[in-house]
Amino acid sequence: MTSLQLSAKEEMVEKFLDTAARGDLPQLSSLLTHVPSLLNQTGYKGWTALMLAARNGHRHVVETLLSHGCDKSRVNSSAQTAHDIARFWGHRHIAHLLQGTGECRRVLPGPDVAPQENYFSRETLDRLSGKRTDVAWLEAKRSDPESVYLLFSNLSPLVSSATEDDGSELRLCRFRYQVVQDLLQKPSTLIVFLGVERKTAPPSSGPDPPAWFALSTDEDPSELLKLCREKNCSFPTTPNRDLLKLSEEEAGVLAQARSVLAWHSRYSFCPTCGSRTSVEEAGHKRSCLNSDCKSLRGVHNTCYPRVDPVVIMLVVHPDGEQCLLGRKKIFPAGMFSCLAGFIEPGETMEDAVRREVEEESGIRVGEVQYVSCQPWPMPSSLMIGCLAVAVTTDIRVDEHEIEEARWFTRQQVMAALLRGPRLPLTLPPRQTIAHQLIRHWIGVNSNL
């Protein structure tokens, strides 16, 4: 019965799309009157009735579909809107009806183009947030000989490398309870429960997976190094560079641990009344010790680890063949990157993109498309990656924000991606979302 109903629906959609393609306005209007849900249905390769009418130059059908409120910003499997299709086939009168959202959309990739997973984003552990208030379970896991401890000093994790060469991959040093039990007893030690290792076998088989903890201490770093039996151990001093040498799996763990510890380092005292705060929920909450403090009533972002949202965007030229990149004075020579900025209170992601781009470069932006996001634990940001289409092209740099901004052609960017730092243009490291946004744009056909 279900398959018959599905076939009938598909037949109705096919009939509706065929009517639009043929320009049969009376039949199309009749179908819409009886079945309004047909309006934005799609057929082969994502084509809608509006696209088919635009393809064949049926102005009255297009006008009728628009009057019913059809979505003219939809794209087919080739990332074309009805506006793109009308322009391609020379139906200028229809393109004029459809101009607006679709005109910007044509330079952006279709929604079916998946971005690559970003560095710091891999979820290696099951966070088990429900266990953060289970005191007995946490106590048992803290003293479990199989539990894993990551050791931090001044927000820097203890790591080891295969060689002393700065270019080698780093690895987080893992400690067991027996090694760190003395540190756990010290009042100044902070312990954060990170989660348990994800099991590949069925939940009912085998022992419980090991729990992971981040341990932060103010002990002398040189003394802490003596706890490590691995070679070439150290606490990295340049996190923006050194922490990009971890594996994808360990980078995901580090992102959670460092961000939570950074929050603790700033909220030892209540920002509401100035009293001391205590650690709760396995390191994922702080509560004011002043019973009269209003932070104890309701939900406050000073009580839980905060995340600062940041938009980072690759601005695409209206011709679809250039992108806007900027550089700060602190960047290495020749390096350009995507523009970025914090989202302000009461501001949407799209509006933040438009505001930041105009403030830094003088370029006004229209269409904004979300691509992917990346946790950035320096100290605790969520980088929200977007593509945006420029509606103006004259650059006027705010030198308080950035040093320079330029339009770069697709060929220039491709050369920088393929041949690296030997060229005048250098791009950010592959671990950054800026690099991945640029690669994402290069990897799709943006000029339709």
C-alpha positions, 0 to 999 in steps of 0.5 A: 500500500505504501509503495502504491501511494508513493508511486501516485505521488511521484506520478503527480509530481512528474505530471506537474513538472511536465506541465511547467515544461510545456507551458500549460498554464491552465493545467498547472494552475488547476494542479496547484489549486488541488495540490499546493504542496507540488509548488517546490517539488523536484524531479530529475537532478533536482529540477523544479517547475520554476527551473523548467519554465525558465528553461523553456521561456514560459513567462506566464508560468514563471509569474504564476509560480512566483505569485504562489510563493515558490522558492526561487533560490533553490538549486539543482544538482549542478548548483544552478538556480532558475535565474541561472538557467534563464540567463544561460538560455537567453530568456532575459525577460524571465531572468529579470523576473528572477533576479536577486537571490539567485544571481548571488547564489550562482557563484556558490557551490550547491548544498550537496557539496560536502566539506572536509572534516576540520582539524580539532573537530574529531570526536574521539571520546564519548563525553558521557555528560550524564555521568558528570554528576555521578560522584561515585562513578567518577571517584571509581574512574579517577582511581581506575588503573586503566584511566588516562590522564593528560597533564597540563601546565599553564594550558600547555599539554605535556607532549612527546615527539619521535625526534627533536626535530621541530617538524615531527608529529607530536603525541599527547603524553598519557599517564595512569593513576599510579603516576599522578595520584600524588598530584590528584591530592593537591588542592591546586590541582584541577581535574576535568572529566573528558569522556570515555573511549568509544567502543567498536564492539557491542556495548555488552561485550568486554570491560568498560572503556577507559575514562580520560581526564585532563589534569592541570597543575601549577607545579614546577614544569621541570618536575612534571617532566620527570614523570614522563618516561617517553623521549623528547617530552615538553610543554609547547610554548607556541600553541598556535603552531605546535598544537597543529602537529597532533594527530586528528584524533588527539587534536579533537581531545585536546580541543575539549581539554584546553578550552575547558581549562582555559575557561577555569583559568579565567573564572576562579572568581565570580564575575557577578559578585567577586566571590570565589567559585567552586568546581562542580560536575566533573570540571564542567561547571563553576558555582559561586560560593556566595549563597546570595549571588544572583548567578546561582539563580537561572542559567548564566554563561559564567557558570558553564564553559563558554564558547565564543562564536567567530565567523570566518569567511571566504568572500567570492567576487561576483564573477565567481573566479576571484576571492578576497584574502587579507593579512595582518601584520603578525602573519609571516611574509606573503601569507594571506587568509580569510577575514574573520571576526567575533559575532556580537550579541543579538547578531545573526551569523549572516549579519556578522559576516556582512558587518565584519567584511565591510568593516575590515575591507570596505567590501559589501556582501550579499549572499552568505552560505554556511560551510562548516565549523571548527573548534579553536582552543586558543583559548575557546572559540567556535570558528563558523566557516562561510562563503559569501558573495561580494556585491561591491569590489573596491577595497578600502582597508581598515588598517586597525583591523588588517594590514592589506586585502587583495582579490586573488584569482582562482589560478593564483590560489590553486598555484599556492595550494599545489606548490606551497610557500615558494610562491609570493602567496602563502596560505594558512596551514591545512589544519586551519578552517581558513585553508579548508574554506579556500580548498572547498571553494577551489574544489567546486565549479563556481562559475555557472 
